[in-house]
Amino acid sequence: MAEITELIETDAGTARITWHKARKATLVLAVSHGAGGGIEARDLQALARVLPGHGVTVALVEQPWRVAGKKVAPAPKTLDAGWRGLWPAVAKAGLPMIAGGRSAGARVACRTATELGAAAVLALGFPLHPPGKPEKSRAEELLGAGVPTLVVQGGNDPFGKPEEFPNGSYELVEVPYGDHGFAVPKRAPLGQEQALAIITERVVEWTASLAQGPGMRCG
Protein backbone atom coordinates (compact mmCIF):
# COMPACT_ATOMS: atom_id res chain seq x y z
CA MET A 1 0.00 0.00 0.00
CA ALA A 2 1.27 3.46 -0.87
CA GLU A 3 2.70 5.69 1.82
CA ILE A 4 0.58 8.67 2.85
CA THR A 5 2.31 11.76 4.26
CA GLU A 6 0.55 14.28 6.49
CA LEU A 7 1.76 17.56 7.98
CA ILE A 8 0.52 18.46 11.48
CA GLU A 9 0.86 21.82 13.21
CA THR A 10 1.99 21.63 16.85
CA ASP A 11 3.12 24.13 19.48
CA ALA A 12 6.68 23.06 18.66
CA GLY A 13 6.30 23.57 14.90
CA THR A 14 5.21 21.46 11.95
CA ALA A 15 5.48 17.70 12.40
CA ARG A 16 5.21 15.09 9.64
CA ILE A 17 3.54 11.69 9.73
CA THR A 18 4.21 9.00 7.13
CA TRP A 19 1.48 6.38 7.26
CA HIS A 20 1.92 2.69 6.48
CA LYS A 21 -1.64 1.46 6.81
CA ALA A 22 -2.87 -2.06 7.50
CA ARG A 23 -5.88 -3.22 5.49
CA LYS A 24 -7.73 -4.38 8.61
CA ALA A 25 -6.00 -2.59 11.45
CA THR A 26 -6.55 -3.57 15.07
CA LEU A 27 -3.82 -1.30 16.49
CA VAL A 28 -1.89 1.81 15.51
CA LEU A 29 1.81 2.21 16.30
CA ALA A 30 2.96 5.83 16.31
CA VAL A 31 6.75 5.73 16.43
CA SER A 32 9.31 8.52 16.28
CA HIS A 33 13.02 8.82 15.65
CA GLY A 34 15.94 9.68 17.91
CA ALA A 35 17.94 12.85 18.44
CA GLY A 36 20.55 11.98 15.82
CA GLY A 37 18.53 10.63 12.91
CA GLY A 38 15.15 10.34 11.25
CA ILE A 39 12.55 7.80 10.20
CA GLU A 40 15.04 6.24 7.78
CA ALA A 41 16.46 4.30 10.76
CA ARG A 42 16.73 0.61 9.92
CA ASP A 43 14.48 -0.56 12.76
CA LEU A 44 11.71 1.95 12.01
CA GLN A 45 11.73 1.06 8.33
CA ALA A 46 11.65 -2.67 9.09
CA LEU A 47 8.64 -2.25 11.36
CA ALA A 48 6.85 -0.13 8.74
CA ARG A 49 7.38 -2.90 6.17
CA VAL A 50 6.29 -5.80 8.35
CA LEU A 51 3.64 -4.70 10.85
CA PRO A 52 0.88 -3.61 8.42
CA GLY A 53 0.70 -7.20 7.21
CA HIS A 54 -0.17 -8.21 10.76
CA GLY A 55 -2.98 -5.76 11.38
CA VAL A 56 -0.92 -2.89 12.79
CA THR A 57 -0.96 0.50 11.07
CA VAL A 58 2.41 2.24 11.48
CA ALA A 59 2.69 6.02 11.69
CA LEU A 60 6.32 7.12 11.33
CA VAL A 61 6.53 10.46 13.09
CA GLU A 62 9.07 13.19 12.34
CA GLN A 63 9.41 15.77 15.08
CA PRO A 64 9.18 19.47 14.09
CA TRP A 65 12.91 20.09 14.52
CA ARG A 66 13.63 17.36 12.00
CA VAL A 67 11.00 18.61 9.52
CA ALA A 68 12.57 22.08 9.80
CA GLY A 69 15.94 20.66 8.75
CA LYS A 70 17.70 21.26 12.05
CA LYS A 71 20.53 18.93 13.04
CA VAL A 72 20.23 19.13 16.82
CA ALA A 73 17.17 18.03 18.78
CA PRO A 74 15.62 20.53 21.22
CA ALA A 75 15.05 20.08 24.96
CA PRO A 76 12.91 17.17 26.18
CA LYS A 77 9.97 19.46 27.03
CA THR A 78 9.90 20.68 23.41
CA LEU A 79 9.99 17.10 22.10
CA ASP A 80 7.08 16.27 24.41
CA ALA A 81 5.15 19.31 23.15
CA GLY A 82 5.58 18.19 19.54
CA TRP A 83 4.45 14.67 20.40
CA ARG A 84 1.39 15.89 22.29
CA GLY A 85 0.45 18.15 19.41
CA LEU A 86 0.47 15.42 16.80
CA TRP A 87 -1.12 12.73 18.97
CA PRO A 88 -4.74 13.55 18.01
CA ALA A 89 -3.80 13.00 14.35
CA VAL A 90 -2.40 9.52 14.95
CA ALA A 91 -5.23 8.59 17.34
CA LYS A 92 -8.06 9.74 15.07
CA ALA A 93 -8.86 6.22 13.85
CA GLY A 94 -10.20 5.38 17.29
CA LEU A 95 -8.08 2.23 17.58
CA PRO A 96 -5.87 1.33 20.56
CA MET A 97 -2.62 3.27 20.27
CA ILE A 98 0.95 2.14 20.90
CA ALA A 99 3.32 5.04 21.61
CA GLY A 100 6.75 4.20 20.29
CA GLY A 101 10.12 5.67 19.54
CA ARG A 102 13.78 4.98 19.20
CA SER A 103 16.31 6.50 21.60
CA ALA A 104 15.11 10.02 22.50
CA GLY A 105 11.77 9.15 20.91
CA ALA A 106 11.43 6.23 23.32
CA ARG A 107 11.91 8.60 26.23
CA VAL A 108 9.16 10.86 24.90
CA ALA A 109 6.80 7.89 24.52
CA CYS A 110 7.47 6.77 28.09
CA ARG A 111 7.06 10.25 29.58
CA THR A 112 3.71 10.93 27.91
CA ALA A 113 2.08 7.49 27.60
CA THR A 114 -0.31 7.70 30.53
CA GLU A 115 -1.23 11.34 29.89
CA LEU A 116 -2.12 10.66 26.24
CA GLY A 117 -3.99 7.42 26.90
CA ALA A 118 -1.59 5.13 25.06
CA ALA A 119 -2.36 1.45 25.45
CA ALA A 120 1.32 0.45 25.42
CA VAL A 121 4.86 1.68 24.74
CA LEU A 122 7.47 0.32 22.32
CA ALA A 123 10.95 1.54 23.30
CA LEU A 124 13.64 0.90 20.68
CA GLY A 125 17.18 1.45 21.91
CA PHE A 126 16.08 3.13 25.13
CA PRO A 127 18.96 5.42 26.19
CA LEU A 128 19.23 4.28 29.78
CA HIS A 129 22.19 6.62 30.32
CA PRO A 130 24.64 8.70 28.27
CA PRO A 131 27.56 6.61 27.00
CA GLY A 132 30.12 6.10 29.74
CA LYS A 133 27.92 7.74 32.38
CA PRO A 134 25.81 5.00 34.00
CA GLU A 135 25.31 7.21 37.06
CA LYS A 136 23.08 9.49 34.97
CA SER A 137 20.26 6.97 34.73
CA ARG A 138 16.96 7.61 32.97
CA ALA A 139 15.37 4.46 34.39
CA GLU A 140 12.61 6.44 36.09
CA GLU A 141 11.21 7.45 32.71
CA LEU A 142 11.02 3.83 31.59
CA LEU A 143 9.66 2.52 34.87
CA GLY A 144 7.12 5.33 35.02
CA ALA A 145 5.49 4.65 31.64
CA GLY A 146 2.47 3.15 33.41
CA VAL A 147 1.39 0.89 30.52
CA PRO A 148 2.64 -2.42 29.05
CA THR A 149 6.09 -1.71 27.65
CA LEU A 150 8.41 -3.61 25.33
CA VAL A 151 12.07 -2.58 25.25
CA VAL A 152 14.20 -3.73 22.31
CA GLN A 153 17.89 -3.22 23.10
CA GLY A 154 21.13 -3.96 21.31
CA GLY A 155 23.49 -6.26 23.16
CA ASN A 156 26.35 -3.76 22.71
CA ASP A 157 24.39 -0.52 23.10
CA PRO A 158 26.68 2.08 24.74
CA PHE A 159 23.56 3.88 26.00
CA GLY A 160 22.70 0.84 28.11
CA LYS A 161 23.32 -2.86 27.62
CA PRO A 162 20.43 -5.22 28.43
CA GLU A 163 22.08 -6.43 31.64
CA GLU A 164 22.23 -2.85 32.95
CA PHE A 165 18.46 -2.42 32.96
CA PRO A 166 16.68 -2.47 36.33
CA ASN A 167 13.98 -4.91 37.26
CA GLY A 168 10.53 -3.74 36.26
CA SER A 169 7.19 -4.72 34.79
CA TYR A 170 8.35 -4.13 31.21
CA GLU A 171 9.57 -6.81 28.77
CA LEU A 172 13.06 -6.63 27.28
CA VAL A 173 14.28 -8.22 24.06
CA GLU A 174 17.98 -8.30 23.26
CA VAL A 175 19.33 -7.99 19.74
CA PRO A 176 22.68 -9.81 20.11
CA TYR A 177 25.77 -7.82 19.09
CA GLY A 178 23.61 -4.83 18.11
CA ASP A 179 24.70 -1.26 18.79
CA HIS A 180 22.41 1.69 19.54
CA GLY A 181 21.06 1.59 15.98
CA PHE A 182 20.92 -2.24 15.95
CA ALA A 183 23.84 -2.45 13.53
CA VAL A 184 25.79 -5.69 14.01
CA PRO A 185 29.49 -6.19 13.22
CA LYS A 186 30.28 -7.98 9.96
CA ARG A 187 32.01 -10.73 11.93
CA ALA A 188 29.02 -11.32 14.21
CA PRO A 189 27.41 -14.80 14.11
CA LEU A 190 24.18 -13.24 12.81
CA GLY A 191 23.72 -10.93 9.86
CA GLN A 192 22.00 -7.55 9.71
CA GLU A 193 18.78 -8.94 8.27
CA GLN A 194 18.67 -11.58 11.01
CA ALA A 195 19.07 -8.85 13.62
CA LEU A 196 16.17 -6.90 12.14
CA ALA A 197 14.09 -10.08 12.01
CA ILE A 198 14.56 -10.50 15.75
CA ILE A 199 13.02 -7.05 16.20
CA THR A 200 10.12 -7.43 13.81
CA GLU A 201 9.18 -10.97 14.86
CA ARG A 202 9.12 -10.08 18.55
CA VAL A 203 7.15 -6.90 17.96
CA VAL A 204 4.63 -8.82 15.83
CA GLU A 205 4.17 -11.32 18.69
CA TRP A 206 3.85 -8.55 21.25
CA THR A 207 1.32 -6.52 19.28
CA ALA A 208 -0.74 -9.66 18.66
CA SER A 209 -0.86 -10.30 22.41
CA LEU A 210 -1.91 -6.69 23.00
CA ALA A 211 -4.69 -6.90 20.42
CA GLN A 212 -6.08 -9.99 22.16
CA GLY A 213 -5.82 -8.50 25.65
CA PRO A 214 -8.84 -7.29 27.57
CA GLY A 215 -9.66 -3.62 28.00
CA MET A 216 -7.31 -2.14 25.42
CA ARG A 217 -7.47 1.63 25.65
CA CYS A 218 -7.88 3.90 22.67
CA GLY A 219 -5.71 7.03 22.51
N, C-alpha and C positions, 0 to 999 in steps of 0.2 A: 504494500500500500504506500502511496506517495506521502512524503513528509509534508506537514502543514506547519508554517511558521506564523507566529502571532506576536505582535508587539504589545506590551502592557505598560501603562504609566504607573509608577509608584512614587512614593515620597523620596526615594533615593535616585530617581531617574527612570529611564526607559529600560525595561527588561524584555528579554526575548524568550519565547517558548517554541521549541521545535517538537511537534507531536509525532509520535509513532503509535498509531491507534490499532487496538485489537478489534477484530470483527465483532466479537461478543464479549465485551470487557466485563469482568467482575470486580476489578480493582484498577486504581490509577496510581502509578509511581511517578511522583514529581521529584526529580533528582538534579542537583546542581553540581557545578565544578568546584575546584579548589582555588587557592589564592595564586597559583602559579600557572594555571592553564585553563582551557575551556572545555566545551562539550565534546571535543575531538578525542578526549582521553580514551584509552583503549578499553577500559572497563565500562565506561558509560556507553560507548558505541556497541560493545558486545551485548549489553543488556537491552539496548534499543532494537537490536536485530532479533534477539531471541524471545524476549518476554511477550510481545504481542501475539505470538503464536500459541501462547499458553493463557490467553485471556487477560493479560495485563497491559493496559495502555501506558506507554512511557512518555512522559513530558520532560524533555531535556531543557533545563532552565539555565539561561545565561543572565547573570547578575548585571545590573545597570553599569557598573564600572567596566565590565568586559565589553558590553555593547557599545560603550562610548570610546572604546579603543585604548583605555588606560592599561598600564602594565603592572600597576601595584594595587592590590585590593585595599579597600578602606577599612575603618575600624569595625569590630564585630557588631556594634549597635547599628551601623549603617547597612551591613549585610543583612541583619535581622529585619530592618525596615524594608529593604527590597523584597525579601522573602514574604513578609506579611502582605505587602502590597500586591504581589502577583498571585497569592494563594487563592483568592476567590476565582480567578480565571482557571486554575487547574482543578478546582473542586466543583466547578459548575455542572459537571455531569451527574452529580448526586451519588456517586459511587464511593465506597470506602477508599480513603486516601492513605498512601504510604509516603511519608516525608523522607527523602533521601538526599545524599550528597557524598562527595568524596573530599577528604581532607577538611579544609575550612568549611565546605558545604555540609559535611557531616556534623560539624559543631553547630551550625545554624539549625539544622534539622532537629538535633537533640534539644537545643535551647528553647525552641518554639513549638515542639510537638503537641504538648498538652494544651497550650493556649489556643492553637489553631484547630484542635480537634482531630489531629492525625490518628489513624488507627494503629500505625506502627512506624518504626524508623529503620531505614537501611543506611548503615554507616560504612562507607568504603574508605579504607585507609584512614581510620580515625587517628588524628594527630594527638596521641596521648600526652606528649610533651615535645618541646623543641629538641632537635637533634643534640645529643650530648648533655642535655639538661633535664634528667629524669625528676629532679626536685620540683620542677615547674609543671606539675601534673594538671591535666584538664579532666581528670576522671569524674569530677563532680558533674560536669556537663553530660557525660555519657550515662552515669548512674541516675541522673535526675530526669531522664527523658520521660519517664512515667507511662510508657506504652511498650508493647513487645518490640524488641530491638535485635537486629542481626548486624553483627560487626564482621566485616571481611577484611582480614589483615595479612599483609605480606610477612613471610617468615623472617625476612631481613630488613624490615621497615625501620629506618633510623628514628622515626617519630614514635616508635613504640612497637617492640616485638610482641607477638602473642603472649609469651610467658610473663611479660611485664604487666599485663592487664589485671586489675583487681577482680575479686569475686563479685558477682552481681547477677541480676535476673536476666541479663541479656544472653544471647547465643553468640559464639565466636567461631568463625571458620578461618583456618589458616591456608594461605596460598604458599606452599613450600618454595623457598628460595626467592620469593618475590620481594621487590623493593617497595617504596612508597607508591609508585605507579603500577605495581604488579608486573614490572619487567623482571624476567628471570635471566640469569647469566647463560651464555651460549653453552657452557660446559655443564649446566645443571642436568640432572637425570630426567627432567620433564621439559618439553618445549613450551614456547610462548602460547600456542593455541591450546595446549593442555592446561596451562595455568588459567587461561580465560574460561575454559570449560568448567573448571572447578568452581569459578565464581558463578557462571550462569546456571549451572545445574543445581547448585545449592540454593540460589535465589529462587529458581523455579519451584523447588520443593517447598521452600519457606512460604512463598506467596500462595501456593496451593493450600497449605495448612491454614493460612490466615483466612482465605476465602471460605474455607469450610468451618471456621470457628464461629461460635455463637456471639451474637451481639456486636458484630463489627460496626464501628462508628463511621459515619460519613463526615468528611471535612466540611 
